[in-house]
Amino acid sequence: MVSVDNQVRLPARNLIDLGMRYRFRMLGKPTVLRVQGQNITNNFSWDVVGAGALMVHQPRQIYAKLTTDL
């Protein structure tokens, strides 16, 4: 429901988020590579952010992060 009086509805949507971590050693130091994908199927949808307030859900996004101990 979007409105307090239940007059406005949004259909249900399935969003798929995936992530993985790979641990290895780089230059003899412990390292982690983390890759995350959000909204993998690139579904268009709305998010309810308040009574009667909507926001477009973010499109497909992929992030990669490399962390190492020095």
CNS distance restraints for C-alpha pairs under 8 A (distance, minus, plus):
assign (resid   1 and name CA) (resid   6 and name CA) 5.74 0.50 0.50
assign (resid   1 and name CA) (resid   7 and name CA) 7.74 0.50 0.50
assign (resid   1 and name CA) (resid   8 and name CA) 6.09 0.50 0.50
assign (resid   1 and name CA) (resid   9 and name CA) 4.61 0.50 0.50
assign (resid   1 and name CA) (resid  10 and name CA) 6.46 0.50 0.50
assign (resid   2 and name CA) (resid   6 and name CA) 6.87 0.50 0.50
assign (resid   2 and name CA) (resid   7 and name CA) 7.79 0.50 0.50
assign (resid   2 and name CA) (resid   8 and name CA) 5.37 0.50 0.50
assign (resid   2 and name CA) (resid   9 and name CA) 5.56 0.50 0.50
assign (resid   2 and name CA) (resid  10 and name CA) 6.98 0.50 0.50
assign (resid   2 and name CA) (resid  48 and name CA) 6.46 0.50 0.50
assign (resid   2 and name CA) (resid  50 and name CA) 7.95 0.50 0.50
assign (resid   2 and name CA) (resid  51 and name CA) 6.32 0.50 0.50
assign (resid   2 and name CA) (resid  52 and name CA) 5.35 0.50 0.50
assign (resid   2 and name CA) (resid  53 and name CA) 7.41 0.50 0.50
assign (resid   2 and name CA) (resid  54 and name CA) 7.92 0.50 0.50
assign (resid   3 and name CA) (resid   7 and name CA) 6.21 0.50 0.50
assign (resid   3 and name CA) (resid   8 and name CA) 5.59 0.50 0.50
assign (resid   3 and name CA) (resid   9 and name CA) 7.66 0.50 0.50
assign (resid   3 and name CA) (resid  51 and name CA) 5.65 0.50 0.50
assign (resid   3 and name CA) (resid  52 and name CA) 4.94 0.50 0.50
assign (resid   4 and name CA) (resid  51 and name CA) 6.36 0.50 0.50
assign (resid   4 and name CA) (resid  52 and name CA) 7.50 0.50 0.50
assign (resid  10 and name CA) (resid  46 and name CA) 7.73 0.50 0.50
assign (resid  13 and name CA) (resid  43 and name CA) 7.82 0.50 0.50
assign (resid  13 and name CA) (resid  45 and name CA) 6.95 0.50 0.50
assign (resid  14 and name CA) (resid  43 and name CA) 7.86 0.50 0.50
assign (resid  15 and name CA) (resid  39 and name CA) 5.41 0.50 0.50
assign (resid  15 and name CA) (resid  40 and name CA) 7.42 0.50 0.50
assign (resid  15 and name CA) (resid  41 and name CA) 7.24 0.50 0.50
assign (resid  15 and name CA) (resid  43 and name CA) 6.85 0.50 0.50
assign (resid  16 and name CA) (resid  38 and name CA) 6.62 0.50 0.50
assign (resid  16 and name CA) (resid  39 and name CA) 5.19 0.50 0.50
assign (resid  16 and name CA) (resid  40 and name CA) 5.56 0.50 0.50
assign (resid  16 and name CA) (resid  41 and name CA) 6.75 0.50 0.50
assign (resid  17 and name CA) (resid  36 and name CA) 7.52 0.50 0.50
assign (resid  17 and name CA) (resid  37 and name CA) 5.60 0.50 0.50
assign (resid  17 and name CA) (resid  38 and name CA) 4.38 0.50 0.50
assign (resid  17 and name CA) (resid  39 and name CA) 5.53 0.50 0.50
assign (resid  17 and name CA) (resid  40 and name CA) 6.11 0.50 0.50
assign (resid  18 and name CA) (resid  36 and name CA) 5.80 0.50 0.50
assign (resid  18 and name CA) (resid  37 and name CA) 5.16 0.50 0.50
assign (resid  18 and name CA) (resid  38 and name CA) 6.53 0.50 0.50
assign (resid  18 and name CA) (resid  40 and name CA) 7.51 0.50 0.50
assign (resid  19 and name CA) (resid  34 and name CA) 7.33 0.50 0.50
assign (resid  19 and name CA) (resid  35 and name CA) 5.65 0.50 0.50
assign (resid  19 and name CA) (resid  36 and name CA) 4.18 0.50 0.50
assign (resid  19 and name CA) (resid  37 and name CA) 6.11 0.50 0.50
assign (resid  20 and name CA) (resid  34 and name CA) 5.78 0.50 0.50
assign (resid  20 and name CA) (resid  35 and name CA) 5.52 0.50 0.50
assign (resid  20 and name CA) (resid  36 and name CA) 6.55 0.50 0.50
assign (resid  21 and name CA) (resid  32 and name CA) 6.64 0.50 0.50
assign (resid  21 and name CA) (resid  33 and name CA) 5.69 0.50 0.50
assign (resid  21 and name CA) (resid  34 and name CA) 4.47 0.50 0.50
assign (resid  21 and name CA) (resid  35 and name CA) 6.60 0.50 0.50
assign (resid  22 and name CA) (resid  32 and name CA) 5.63 0.50 0.50
assign (resid  22 and name CA) (resid  33 and name CA) 5.19 0.50 0.50
assign (resid  22 and name CA) (resid  34 and name CA) 6.48 0.50 0.50
assign (resid  23 and name CA) (resid  30 and name CA) 7.33 0.50 0.50
assign (resid  23 and name CA) (resid  31 and name CA) 5.81 0.50 0.50
assign (resid  23 and name CA) (resid  32 and name CA) 4.52 0.50 0.50
assign (resid  23 and name CA) (resid  33 and name CA) 6.52 0.50 0.50
assign (resid  24 and name CA) (resid  30 and name CA) 6.07 0.50 0.50
assign (resid  24 and name CA) (resid  31 and name CA) 5.34 0.50 0.50
assign (resid  24 and name CA) (resid  32 and name CA) 6.35 0.50 0.50
assign (resid  25 and name CA) (resid  29 and name CA) 5.16 0.50 0.50
assign (resid  25 and name CA) (resid  30 and name CA) 4.62 0.50 0.50
assign (resid  25 and name CA) (resid  31 and name CA) 5.38 0.50 0.50
assign (resid  26 and name CA) (resid  30 and name CA) 6.54 0.50 0.50
assign (resid  26 and name CA) (resid  31 and name CA) 6.16 0.50 0.50
assign (resid  26 and name CA) (resid  68 and name CA) 7.87 0.50 0.50
assign (resid  29 and name CA) (resid  68 and name CA) 6.67 0.50 0.50
assign (resid  29 and name CA) (resid  69 and name CA) 6.04 0.50 0.50
assign (resid  29 and name CA) (resid  70 and name CA) 6.78 0.50 0.50
assign (resid  30 and name CA) (resid  68 and name CA) 5.86 0.50 0.50
assign (resid  30 and name CA) (resid  69 and name CA) 5.96 0.50 0.50
assign (resid  31 and name CA) (resid  66 and name CA) 7.21 0.50 0.50
assign (resid  31 and name CA) (resid  67 and name CA) 5.61 0.50 0.50
assign (resid  31 and name CA) (resid  68 and name CA) 4.22 0.50 0.50
assign (resid  31 and name CA) (resid  69 and name CA) 6.67 0.50 0.50
assign (resid  32 and name CA) (resid  66 and name CA) 5.85 0.50 0.50
assign (resid  32 and name CA) (resid  67 and name CA) 5.25 0.50 0.50
assign (resid  32 and name CA) (resid  68 and name CA) 6.41 0.50 0.50
assign (resid  33 and name CA) (resid  64 and name CA) 7.18 0.50 0.50
assign (resid  33 and name CA) (resid  65 and name CA) 5.80 0.50 0.50
assign (resid  33 and name CA) (resid  66 and name CA) 4.59 0.50 0.50
assign (resid  33 and name CA) (resid  67 and name CA) 6.52 0.50 0.50
assign (resid  34 and name CA) (resid  64 and name CA) 5.67 0.50 0.50
assign (resid  34 and name CA) (resid  65 and name CA) 5.16 0.50 0.50
assign (resid  34 and name CA) (resid  66 and name CA) 6.43 0.50 0.50
assign (resid  35 and name CA) (resid  62 and name CA) 7.23 0.50 0.50
assign (resid  35 and name CA) (resid  63 and name CA) 5.62 0.50 0.50
assign (resid  35 and name CA) (resid  64 and name CA) 4.39 0.50 0.50
assign (resid  35 and name CA) (resid  65 and name CA) 6.45 0.50 0.50
assign (resid  36 and name CA) (resid  62 and name CA) 5.65 0.50 0.50
assign (resid  36 and name CA) (resid  63 and name CA) 5.16 0.50 0.50
assign (resid  36 and name CA) (resid  64 and name CA) 6.48 0.50 0.50
assign (resid  37 and name CA) (resid  60 and name CA) 7.29 0.50 0.50
assign (resid  37 and name CA) (resid  61 and name CA) 5.73 0.50 0.50
assign (resid  37 and name CA) (resid  62 and name CA) 4.36 0.50 0.50
assign (resid  37 and name CA) (resid  63 and name CA) 6.40 0.50 0.50
assign (resid  38 and name CA) (resid  60 and name CA) 5.72 0.50 0.50
assign (resid  38 and name CA) (resid  61 and name CA) 5.25 0.50 0.50
assign (resid  38 and name CA) (resid  62 and name CA) 6.40 0.50 0.50
assign (resid  39 and name CA) (resid  43 and name CA) 6.63 0.50 0.50
assign (resid  39 and name CA) (resid  58 and name CA) 7.57 0.50 0.50
assign (resid  39 and name CA) (resid  59 and name CA) 6.40 0.50 0.50
assign (resid  39 and name CA) (resid  60 and name CA) 4.81 0.50 0.50
assign (resid  39 and name CA) (resid  61 and name CA) 6.83 0.50 0.50
assign (resid  40 and name CA) (resid  60 and name CA) 5.58 0.50 0.50
assign (resid  40 and name CA) (resid  61 and name CA) 7.50 0.50 0.50
assign (resid  41 and name CA) (resid  60 and name CA) 7.15 0.50 0.50
assign (resid  42 and name CA) (resid  59 and name CA) 5.58 0.50 0.50
assign (resid  42 and name CA) (resid  60 and name CA) 4.92 0.50 0.50
assign (resid  43 and name CA) (resid  59 and name CA) 7.24 0.50 0.50
assign (resid  44 and name CA) (resid  56 and name CA) 7.72 0.50 0.50
assign (resid  44 and name CA) (resid  57 and name CA) 6.84 0.50 0.50
assign (resid  44 and name CA) (resid  59 and name CA) 7.15 0.50 0.50
assign (resid  45 and name CA) (resid  56 and name CA) 6.21 0.50 0.50
assign (resid  45 and name CA) (resid  57 and name CA) 5.50 0.50 0.50
assign (resid  46 and name CA) (resid  54 and name CA) 6.24 0.50 0.50
assign (resid  46 and name CA) (resid  55 and name CA) 5.59 0.50 0.50
assign (resid  46 and name CA) (resid  56 and name CA) 4.60 0.50 0.50
assign (resid  46 and name CA) (resid  57 and name CA) 5.30 0.50 0.50
assign (resid  47 and name CA) (resid  54 and name CA) 5.61 0.50 0.50
assign (resid  47 and name CA) (resid  55 and name CA) 5.16 0.50 0.50
assign (resid  47 and name CA) (resid  56 and name CA) 6.10 0.50 0.50
assign (resid  47 and name CA) (resid  57 and name CA) 5.80 0.50 0.50
assign (resid  48 and name CA) (resid  52 and name CA) 7.60 0.50 0.50
assign (resid  48 and name CA) (resid  53 and name CA) 6.05 0.50 0.50
assign (resid  48 and name CA) (resid  54 and name CA) 4.74 0.50 0.50
assign (resid  48 and name CA) (resid  55 and name CA) 6.51 0.50 0.50
assign (resid  49 and name CA) (resid  53 and name CA) 5.57 0.50 0.50
assign (resid  49 and name CA) (resid  54 and name CA) 5.66 0.50 0.50
assign (resid  49 and name CA) (resid  55 and name CA) 6.70 0.50 0.50
assign (resid  50 and name CA) (resid  54 and name CA) 7.20 0.50 0.50
